[in-house]
Amino acid sequence: IADQLNHRIQKWANGALSGVTVAGGNGIGTAAAFLNNPTGVFIDKLGNVIVADRFNNRIQKWGGGASSGITLAGTGFQGVSISHLIVPYGVFV
């Protein structure tokens, strides 16, 4: 679940009463351990969490149990260059 305003990705097990944070959850920020309004999430076949980190203008990958993400796309800055993203909203691998 992309929990946008809490700046985190939550995993809810079937029948659970609460979720577990699997990415972000450290507040709002631009460093690798932070997300800023995540809007899309995809889990790849290896269990990596791929996140459209909307207001950080990047796509982040969080491995299982990771405390920070790795930028897959975008630079963190808005722009029209092919290396920039502007508020990415979704992600699919």
RAPE-V372418 format. One record per pair of residues at least 4 apart in sequence whose ideal C-beta (glycine too) atoms are under 6 Angstrom apart, sorted by the first residue. I is the first residue (numbers start at 1). J is the second residue. D is the distance in Angstrom with one decimal. If there is no record, write none. Layout:
BEGIN
<<I:J:D> <I:J:D>>
END
This chain:
BEGIN
<<1:10:4.5> <2:38:4.7> <2:39:5.7> <2:41:4.9> <3:8:5.0> <3:10:5.1> <4:37:5.1> <7:24:5.1> <7:28:5.0> <7:35:4.7> <8:21:5.0> <8:24:3.8> <8:25:3.7> <9:22:5.3> <9:23:3.9> <9:41:5.4> <9:49:5.8> <9:51:5.9> <10:19:3.6> <11:20:5.0> <11:22:4.9> <12:16:5.3> <12:19:4.5> <21:25:3.8> <22:49:5.5> <23:49:5.0> <23:51:5.6> <23:62:4.1> <24:35:3.5> <26:33:5.3> <26:34:5.3> <28:36:5.3> <29:34:3.1> <30:56:5.6> <32:68:3.9> <32:69:5.4> <33:67:6.0> <33:68:4.0> <35:53:5.1> <36:55:4.1> <36:56:4.6> <37:54:4.5> <37:55:4.5> <38:51:5.0> <38:53:5.6> <39:52:5.2> <39:54:4.5> <39:89:4.9> <40:52:3.5> <40:90:3.8> <40:91:4.4> <41:51:5.5> <42:50:4.5> <42:91:5.0> <42:92:5.7> <42:93:5.4> <43:49:6.0> <44:48:4.8> <44:93:5.2> <47:64:5.2> <48:61:5.3> <48:63:5.5> <49:62:4.4> <50:61:5.4> <50:91:5.3> <50:93:5.6> <51:60:4.7> <52:88:4.4> <52:90:5.6> <52:91:4.4> <53:58:5.0> <53:60:5.0> <54:87:5.1> <56:76:5.6> <57:74:5.0> <57:76:5.8> <57:78:5.4> <57:85:4.8> <58:71:5.1> <58:74:3.4> <58:76:5.4> <59:72:4.7> <59:73:4.1> <59:74:5.9> <59:91:5.8> <60:69:3.5> <60:71:6.0> <61:70:5.0> <61:72:5.2> <62:66:4.8> <62:69:4.7> <74:85:3.8> <75:83:5.6> <75:84:5.6> <78:86:4.8> <79:84:3.6>>
END
